[in-house]
């Protein structure tokens, strides 16, 4: 049986020199992001854009949210990322318009090839559709697409795509019912 080659994994170059420099710069930018007062969404949007994020209009991102690589983030108009959400975007994460990522949700666009003895890094993208809601403490795994209008219930673990306008919950997340919106009246 083949053994894991941990030394090869640790010695392997995972990021270019350019990305390493950007990571160091973002470490300083992240301090400014964190200390900005809660209602100062506009300066945080500007800061994220300075580091390569594509951030739409009227996006609200909590100062306690953790965004790993801003240059791998795109978020549409009128969307929000809540308190202590963890956007682990080693790979690209795209969040559609009017979508919400609630407090302490974890979007994880990074993993390792566990069948390769050197465990190389993999960075499958995540896509959150427009008007979707990722509820509190939910986990969205690498390579997952959450369809437009879908709801991922609190503490759900999503490792497979979620259909548009579906409500899913549980570990692993399972379909609960379709999401239908009432008419305003």
URFEN-V245021 format. One record per backbone hydrogen bond with DSSP energy under -1.0 kcal/mol. NH is the residue of the N-H (numbers start at 1). CO is the residue of the C=O. E is the energy in kcal/mol with one decimal. If there is no record, write none. Layout:
NH_CO_E + NH_CO_E
This chain:
5_117_-4.3 + 9_5_-1.7 + 10_6_-2.5 + 11_7_-2.4 + 12_8_-1.6 + 20_16_-2.3 + 21_17_-2.3 + 22_18_-2.3 + 23_19_-2.5 + 24_20_-1.9 + 25_21_-2.4 + 26_22_-2.8 + 27_23_-1.7 + 28_24_-1.1 + 29_25_-2.2 + 30_26_-3.3 + 32_28_-1.2 + 33_29_-2.3 + 34_30_-2.6 + 35_31_-2.0 + 40_37_-2.3 + 41_39_-1.8 + 44_40_-1.1 + 45_41_-2.3 + 46_42_-2.4 + 47_43_-2.4 + 48_44_-2.6 + 49_45_-2.4 + 50_46_-2.3 + 51_47_-1.1 + 52_49_-2.0 + 53_48_-2.4 + 54_73_-2.6 + 56_75_-2.6 + 60_79_-2.2 + 62_81_-2.6 + 65_62_-1.3 + 66_85_-3.1 + 68_87_-2.6 + 72_69_-2.3 + 73_70_-1.9 + 74_93_-2.2 + 75_54_-3.1 + 76_95_-2.6 + 78_57_-2.9 + 79_76_-1.2 + 80_99_-2.1 + 81_60_-2.4 + 82_101_-3.3 + 85_82_-1.7 + 86_105_-3.2 + 87_66_-3.5 + 88_107_-2.4 + 89_87_-1.6 + 90_88_-1.1 + 91_109_-1.1 + 93_72_-2.8 + 94_126_-2.3 + 95_74_-3.1 + 96_128_-2.9 + 98_77_-2.5 + 99_96_-1.1 + 100_132_-2.3 + 101_80_-2.5 + 102_134_-3.2 + 104_83_-2.0 + 105_102_-1.8 + 106_138_-3.0 + 107_86_-2.6 + 108_140_-2.8 + 109_88_-2.7 + 111_122_-2.4 + 113_120_-2.3 + 114_112_-1.2 + 116_113_-1.2 + 119_116_-2.5 + 122_111_-2.9 + 126_92_-2.3 + 127_144_-2.0 + 128_94_-3.3 + 129_146_-3.0 + 131_97_-2.4 + 132_129_-1.7 + 133_150_-2.5 + 134_100_-3.3 + 135_152_-2.6 + 137_103_-1.8 + 138_135_-1.8 + 139_156_-3.0 + 140_106_-2.8 + 141_158_-3.0 + 144_141_-1.4 + 146_127_-3.2 + 147_162_-2.4 + 149_130_-2.3 + 150_147_-1.8 + 151_166_-2.7 + 152_133_-2.8 + 153_168_-3.4 + 155_136_-2.2 + 156_153_-2.0 + 157_170_-2.3 + 158_139_-3.2 + 162_145_-2.5 + 165_148_-2.2 + 166_163_-1.3 + 167_177_-2.5 + 168_151_-2.7 + 169_174_-1.9 + 173_157_-3.0 + 174_169_-2.6 + 176_167_-3.5 + 177_167_-1.1 + 179_165_-3.3
